[in-house]
Amino acid sequence: MTPPPIRLHDLTCVHDRHPAVHHLSGRFVPGSLTAVVGPNGAGKTTLLRALAGLHPAHDGRIDRGGLAPDRVALLPQAGTLDRSFPVSCRDVVALGAWARMGPFRRLPAEAAARTDAALREVGLAGFERRLVGTLSAGQFQRVLFARLAVQDAPVLLLDEPFNAVDSRTAGDLMALIRSWHDQGRTVIAVLHDLELVLRAFPETLLLAREPVAWGPTARVLSAENRLRARLAAEAWSEESVPCRDAA
């Protein structure tokens, strides 16, 4: 599985008429494993949503190399999802197959088998009929990872994949991320644990709405760059208006 490169050309995205991502240019190399880090409100989630085609560019553009929307898979923050609806683990995981098949179709036997296999892969064998509202945070995150496995996309976007999960779950999910990366997929993850980033992610993008640094992790996460990011976040004014001179 060799996805195309994803190129950002002077990308600017806005939220409520205020800049969220500002003048970002660069390239995610095919098959790369990249962490996106930065202070709260730095535009990290907005960037992932833009890469997934869910947030429009205000200026600039994203070149996904011709990838169809269903070939870029987004894992949203689990805390933003409503689990009150009575839906089973199996049904949630099967959504990964429906992303390619289209809704309102009967799940083929092969896709149903992949759904059950994905639940086993994340350690949830026997949970097929459990309602997602009864799960712990870690169990629900495993369900979301199983859905990604079924979607089988060459580009994976993970928004805080280890938030509110225990260390064992985090370790199991990190092992899945490594296996996906070993298969040649491009993996881009928003993370807060800088020790994990330094240990496990070769490439890092440091954002403070504007790009601070992008490249090899050890260089990007230098003390100087982290200070620059913190000062940029503290200096940012919510009264700022979108730039109008982006190419």
C-alpha positions as CSV (number, residue, x, y, z in Angstrom):
1,M,0.0,0.0,0.0
2,T,1.7,3.2,-1.2
3,P,-0.4,6.3,-0.8
4,P,0.6,9.5,-2.7
5,P,2.2,12.4,-0.9
6,I,-0.1,15.0,0.6
7,R,1.1,18.5,-0.1
8,L,-0.1,21.7,1.7
9,H,0.3,24.9,-0.3
10,D,0.1,28.1,1.9
11,L,-2.9,26.6,3.7
12,T,-5.1,28.9,5.9
13,C,-8.3,27.6,7.6
14,V,-10.6,29.7,9.8
15,H,-13.1,29.1,12.6
16,D,-15.8,31.6,13.2
17,R,-14.0,34.1,11.0
18,H,-10.8,33.7,13.0
19,P,-7.6,32.0,11.7
20,A,-7.1,28.5,13.0
21,V,-4.3,27.3,10.7
22,H,-2.2,30.0,9.1
23,H,0.1,29.9,6.0
24,L,1.1,26.2,6.4
25,S,3.1,24.7,3.6
26,G,4.8,21.3,3.5
27,R,4.5,17.7,2.5
28,F,3.5,14.4,4.3
29,V,5.8,11.8,2.6
30,P,4.1,8.6,1.5
31,G,4.2,6.0,4.3
32,S,5.4,8.5,6.9
33,L,4.5,8.5,10.6
34,T,4.0,12.1,11.7
35,A,2.9,13.6,15.0
36,V,1.1,17.0,15.1
37,V,1.8,18.8,18.4
38,G,1.3,22.3,19.8
39,P,-0.5,24.3,22.5
40,N,-4.2,24.1,23.0
41,G,-6.0,26.0,20.3
42,A,-3.1,25.7,17.9
43,G,-5.2,24.4,15.0
44,K,-4.3,20.7,15.2
45,T,-7.8,19.3,15.0
46,T,-8.7,21.8,12.3
47,L,-5.7,20.7,10.2
48,L,-6.8,17.0,10.5
49,R,-10.4,17.9,9.5
50,A,-9.0,19.9,6.5
51,L,-6.9,16.9,5.4
52,A,-10.0,14.7,5.6
53,G,-12.0,17.1,3.5
54,L,-14.3,18.1,6.3
55,H,-13.0,21.7,6.8
56,P,-12.6,24.0,3.9
57,A,-9.5,25.9,3.1
58,H,-9.9,29.7,3.4
59,D,-6.8,30.3,1.4
60,G,-4.2,28.0,-0.2
61,R,-4.9,24.4,-1.0
62,I,-4.4,20.7,-0.1
63,D,-3.2,18.3,-2.8
64,R,-4.1,14.8,-1.8
65,G,-2.6,13.3,-4.9
66,G,-5.9,12.2,-6.3
67,L,-7.0,10.2,-3.3
68,A,-10.8,9.7,-3.1
69,P,-12.4,11.0,0.2
70,D,-13.1,7.5,1.4
71,R,-9.3,6.7,1.2
72,V,-8.5,9.2,3.9
73,A,-9.8,7.9,7.2
74,L,-10.3,10.2,10.3
75,L,-10.4,9.0,13.9
76,P,-12.1,11.9,15.7
77,Q,-11.7,12.6,19.4
78,A,-13.8,10.1,21.2
79,G,-15.1,12.7,23.6
80,T,-16.8,14.5,20.8
81,L,-19.0,11.5,19.8
82,D,-22.4,10.9,21.2
83,R,-22.7,7.4,22.6
84,S,-26.3,7.7,23.9
85,F,-27.7,6.2,20.7
86,P,-28.3,2.4,21.2
87,V,-25.9,1.0,18.6
88,S,-23.7,-2.1,18.9
89,C,-20.0,-2.3,18.7
90,R,-20.4,-4.4,15.6
91,D,-22.5,-1.8,13.9
92,V,-20.0,1.0,14.7
93,V,-17.1,-1.1,13.3
94,A,-19.1,-2.0,10.2
95,L,-19.3,1.8,9.4
96,G,-15.7,1.4,8.2
97,A,-17.0,-0.9,5.4
98,W,-19.9,1.3,4.5
99,A,-17.6,4.3,3.9
100,R,-16.6,2.5,0.7
101,M,-19.9,0.7,-0.1
102,G,-22.3,3.6,0.5
103,P,-25.1,3.6,3.1
104,F,-28.3,1.6,3.1
105,R,-26.7,-1.6,1.7
106,R,-26.6,-5.0,3.2
107,L,-23.2,-5.7,4.7
108,P,-21.6,-8.4,2.5
109,A,-20.3,-11.6,4.1
110,E,-16.7,-10.7,3.5
111,A,-17.2,-7.2,5.1
112,A,-19.0,-8.8,8.0
113,A,-16.1,-11.2,8.5
114,R,-13.6,-8.3,8.5
115,T,-15.7,-6.5,11.0
116,D,-15.6,-9.4,13.5
117,A,-11.9,-9.9,12.8
118,A,-11.2,-6.2,13.5
119,L,-12.9,-6.5,16.9
120,R,-10.8,-9.5,17.7
121,E,-7.7,-7.6,16.6
122,V,-8.3,-4.8,19.1
123,G,-9.1,-7.2,22.0
124,L,-12.9,-7.0,21.9
125,A,-13.8,-10.6,20.8
126,G,-17.3,-11.2,22.3
127,F,-18.3,-7.5,22.3
128,E,-20.1,-7.6,19.0
129,R,-23.5,-7.1,20.4
130,R,-22.5,-4.8,23.3
131,L,-23.9,-1.3,23.1
132,V,-21.2,1.4,22.8
133,G,-22.9,3.4,25.6
134,T,-21.9,0.6,28.1
135,L,-18.2,0.7,27.2
136,S,-15.3,2.3,29.1
137,A,-13.4,5.0,27.4
138,G,-10.6,2.6,26.5
139,Q,-13.0,0.0,25.1
140,F,-14.7,2.6,23.0
141,Q,-11.4,3.8,21.6
142,R,-10.6,0.2,20.6
143,V,-13.9,0.1,18.8
144,L,-13.0,3.2,16.8
145,F,-9.6,1.7,16.0
146,A,-11.4,-1.4,14.7
147,R,-13.6,0.8,12.5
148,L,-10.4,2.3,11.0
149,A,-9.0,-1.2,10.4
150,V,-12.2,-2.2,8.4
151,Q,-12.0,1.0,6.4
152,D,-8.5,-0.1,5.2
153,A,-7.5,3.4,4.0
154,P,-4.0,4.3,2.9
155,V,-4.0,7.5,4.9
156,L,-5.0,7.6,8.6
157,L,-5.6,10.7,10.6
158,L,-5.8,10.2,14.4
159,D,-7.0,13.0,16.7
160,E,-5.7,12.4,20.2
161,P,-5.9,8.6,19.9
162,F,-4.7,8.0,23.5
163,N,-6.8,10.6,25.3
164,A,-8.5,9.2,28.5
165,V,-7.3,5.6,28.0
166,D,-5.3,3.5,30.4
167,S,-1.6,2.7,29.7
168,R,-2.4,-0.9,28.6
169,T,-4.9,0.3,26.0
170,A,-2.5,3.0,24.8
171,G,0.2,0.4,24.4
172,D,-2.1,-1.9,22.4
173,L,-3.3,0.9,20.2
174,M,0.2,2.2,19.6
175,A,1.2,-1.3,18.4
176,L,-1.7,-1.2,15.9
177,I,-0.5,2.2,14.6
178,R,3.0,0.7,14.2
179,S,1.6,-2.2,12.2
180,W,-0.4,0.1,10.0
181,H,2.7,2.2,9.4
182,D,4.7,-1.0,8.6
183,Q,2.1,-1.8,5.9
184,G,3.1,1.5,4.1
185,R,0.2,3.7,5.2
186,T,0.7,7.4,5.9
187,V,-0.2,8.0,9.6
188,I,-0.7,11.5,11.0
189,A,-1.6,11.8,14.7
190,V,-2.4,14.8,17.0
191,L,-0.7,14.1,20.3
192,H,0.1,15.8,23.6
193,D,2.6,13.3,25.1
194,L,5.9,14.6,23.9
195,E,7.8,11.7,25.4
196,L,5.8,9.3,23.2
197,V,6.3,11.5,20.2
198,L,10.1,11.5,20.7
199,R,10.1,7.8,21.2
200,A,7.8,6.6,18.5
201,F,7.2,9.2,15.8
202,P,10.1,10.0,13.4
203,E,8.5,13.2,12.0
204,T,6.7,16.0,13.8
205,L,4.8,19.2,12.8
206,L,4.8,21.8,15.6
207,L,1.9,24.2,15.2
208,A,0.9,27.4,17.0
209,R,-1.8,28.2,14.4
210,E,1.2,29.2,12.3
211,P,3.9,26.5,11.6
212,V,6.8,26.6,14.0
213,A,8.8,23.7,12.7
214,W,8.2,20.6,10.6
215,G,10.7,17.7,10.1
216,P,12.7,15.2,12.2
217,T,11.2,15.0,15.6
218,A,14.3,15.6,17.7
219,R,15.0,18.8,15.8
220,V,11.4,20.0,15.8
221,L,11.0,19.5,19.5
222,S,14.0,21.4,20.6
223,A,13.7,23.6,23.6
224,E,13.9,26.7,21.4
225,N,11.1,25.6,19.1
226,R,8.9,24.6,22.1
227,L,9.4,28.1,23.6
228,R,8.6,29.7,20.2
229,A,5.3,27.8,20.1
230,R,4.4,28.7,23.6
231,L,5.1,32.4,23.1
232,A,3.3,32.4,19.8
233,A,0.2,30.9,21.4
234,E,0.3,33.3,24.3
235,A,0.7,36.3,21.9
236,W,-2.2,35.2,19.7
237,S,-5.2,37.5,19.8
238,E,-8.7,36.2,19.2
239,E,-9.5,39.5,17.5
240,S,-7.2,38.5,14.7
241,V,-8.8,38.4,11.2
242,P,-8.1,35.9,8.4
243,C,-5.2,36.8,6.2
244,R,-6.3,37.8,2.7
245,D,-2.9,37.7,1.0
246,A,-2.4,34.0,0.9
247,A,-1.5,32.5,-2.5
